[in-house]
Amino acid sequence: MIQSMAPSAKKVSSPVPPLTDDDRQAVFSGGHLHDMGDKEINYLFLLDNFEWQNGSDGGVLNWNGTGWIGGDIDRLWLRSEGKRTNKGLEDAEVQALWGHSITPWWDVVGGVRHNFKPGKSQTWAAVGLQGLALYNFETQATAFIGQSGQTSVRLEGTYDFLITNRLILQPSLEVNLYGKNDESREQGTGLANSSLGLRLRYEVDRQFAPYIGVTWDRSYGNTARFVEHEGGRRNEVSFVAGVRVWF
């Protein structure tokens, strides 16, 4: 005998209400990602070059450092470079720049630069671009306008070739151009000087790396004449040894 079976009862679910603007606002608000990135303040200081160099007039102490403090989008950048010889401090400058990220790889920067040497101290306004170019070349391009209407452009680039995880070969290039002659500071109009370097470092750990290398410094045009007038050389190849540290 076949027994009739009653159909099983189905549980009816309540319809899902449509999303409202208030719901979307509670989950995501415009600019939320940028706010998250900038809430945490971080910092880094890198002394990229702290080295002894065999100059034409004896040993030379060079330094080149960069530091920043801020978030993912906006940061305060500090840069410093210079050299000291047996005769004393010959070249020294500090830059304070505010940087704003315009892409994940590039920042626009603006601020001031102050030169303590050579010659009388001088202050410049600065604006530029820094970041990673094609194939991870670290690049800086900065324009300056100083006192008495002097103008300048500086181009810098470095690249790290990993020979091993700890042994790294780094070529570097810096070029300076000026808008007019300033003999007291050995600045000639046009292409003034360039510095090409090749340094081999060994990272004892990620924060400390001794290195050795070679540099080729060259002056051009009126700058070369100003340098030679002061007893310097327009071309100079030097060996360097130093350390690279960051924290």
Order of alpha helices (4+ residues) and beta strands (2+ residues): alpha-alpha-beta-beta-beta-beta-beta-beta-beta-beta-beta-beta-beta-beta-alpha-beta
